[in-house]
Amino acid sequence: MIKYTAAQFREMSVPAIEAIIARRIYEAGMIFESLENAGMIVGNGYGIAQQLVDHSVKVFRERWKGVSHVYNSRDVTRKEGM
């Protein structure tokens, strides 16, 4: 699994970040498909994985600050308006 740096994320578009989130959550969520196939859960494991993806992307969109809000660690010590 690729570990992205903060600088790499800053260079990405929102759709590219959403695709990374979706892919990673989907891969993790497919455990439900395995549990379904093992007879350990009721329902559609693939559908559960898709729901997790949808919810994760929704949370990202709700919390996205936008490019104008990206700052580095020195910015937190600056006073507003300066």
C-alpha positions, -999 to +999 in steps of 0.1 A: +000+000+000+013+034-009+017+059+019+011+094+006+028+124+021+011+157+029+029+173+000+016+146-024-020+150-012-017+188-016-009+182-053-039+159-059-073+169-071-104+162-050-115+134-073-081+118-070-082+118-032-118+105-033-106+076-055-078+067-031-103+068-002-128+047-021-102+021-031-088+017+003-121+015+021-135-009-005-105-032-001-110-032+037-147-036+034-145-067+013-139-086+045-177-086+047-179-105+014-156-131+029-177-133+060-208-136+039-192-164+019-182-182+051-219-180+062-210-158+092-231-128+083-265-122+067-267-099+038-247-089+008-211-084+018-203-066-015-232-042-008-218-035+027-184-027+012-201-003-012-220+014+016-188+019+035-172+035+004-202+058-001-202+069+035-164+075+036-164+097+005-194+116+019-175+122+052-145+134+032-166+159+012-183+172+044-150+178+060-130+190+030-116+225+038-105+233+002-072+243-011-073+278+005-073+261+039-042+241+034-014+253+057+019+241+071+028+237+107+042+273+109+008+287+100-008+276+133+015+300+152+005+331+132-021+354+145-053+360+124-051+390+101-013+391+101 
